[in-house]
């Protein structure tokens, strides 16, 4: 093989490897974004649930009082 052919094949291999790395990073970025969205939704849901429980607690406190 001539040196120019070897260099061309090496260059192609490098470009293919870089493309594969780029695609892997894109997939990983999408996964991280989805995980972030799910985490935020879960946190918002938990915060809403806690807020609701707290507001129900105060309602129960007020309604369980006996008037003499």
C-alpha positions as CSV (number, residue, x, y, z in Angstrom):
1,X,0.0,0.0,0.0
2,X,1.2,3.5,-0.8
3,X,1.5,6.1,2.0
4,X,-1.2,8.2,0.5
5,X,-3.7,5.3,0.6
6,X,-2.8,4.6,4.2
7,X,-3.2,8.2,5.1
8,X,-6.6,8.3,3.4
9,X,-7.8,5.2,5.2
10,X,-6.5,6.6,8.5
11,X,-8.3,9.9,7.8
12,X,-11.5,8.0,7.0
13,X,-11.2,6.0,10.2
14,X,-10.7,9.1,12.2
15,X,-13.7,10.8,10.6
16,X,-15.9,7.7,11.2
17,X,-14.8,7.5,14.8
18,X,-15.6,11.2,15.3
19,X,-19.0,10.8,13.8
20,X,-19.7,7.9,16.1
21,X,-18.6,9.9,19.1
22,X,-20.8,12.7,18.0
23,X,-23.8,10.4,17.7
24,X,-23.2,8.9,21.1
25,X,-23.0,12.3,22.7
26,X,-26.3,13.3,21.0
27,X,-28.0,10.2,22.3
28,X,-26.6,10.7,25.8
29,X,-27.7,14.3,25.8
30,X,-31.3,13.3,24.9
31,X,-31.3,10.7,27.7
32,X,-30.0,13.3,30.2
33,X,-32.7,15.8,29.1
34,X,-35.5,13.2,29.5
35,X,-34.1,12.2,32.9
36,X,-34.1,15.9,33.9
37,X,-37.6,16.4,32.7
38,X,-38.8,13.3,34.6
39,X,-37.0,14.5,37.8
40,X,-38.5,17.9,37.6
41,X,-42.0,16.5,37.0
42,X,-41.6,14.2,40.0
43,X,-40.3,17.0,42.2
44,X,-43.2,19.3,41.1
45,X,-45.7,16.4,41.8
46,X,-44.2,15.8,45.2
47,X,-44.2,19.5,46.0
48,X,-47.9,19.8,44.9
49,X,-48.8,16.7,47.0
50,X,-47.0,18.1,50.0
51,X,-48.7,21.5,49.6
52,X,-52.1,19.8,49.2
53,X,-51.4,17.7,52.4
54,X,-50.4,20.8,54.3
55,X,-53.5,22.7,53.2
56,X,-55.7,19.6,54.1
57,X,-54.0,19.4,57.5
58,X,-55.0,23.0,58.3
59,X,-58.6,22.4,57.1
60,X,-58.8,19.3,59.3
61,X,-57.4,21.2,62.3
62,X,-60.1,23.9,61.8
63,X,-63.0,21.5,61.3
64,X,-62.1,19.2,64.2
65,X,-62.5,21.9,66.9
66,X,-65.4,21.6,69.2
67,X,-67.4,24.8,70.0
68,X,-68.7,25.0,73.6
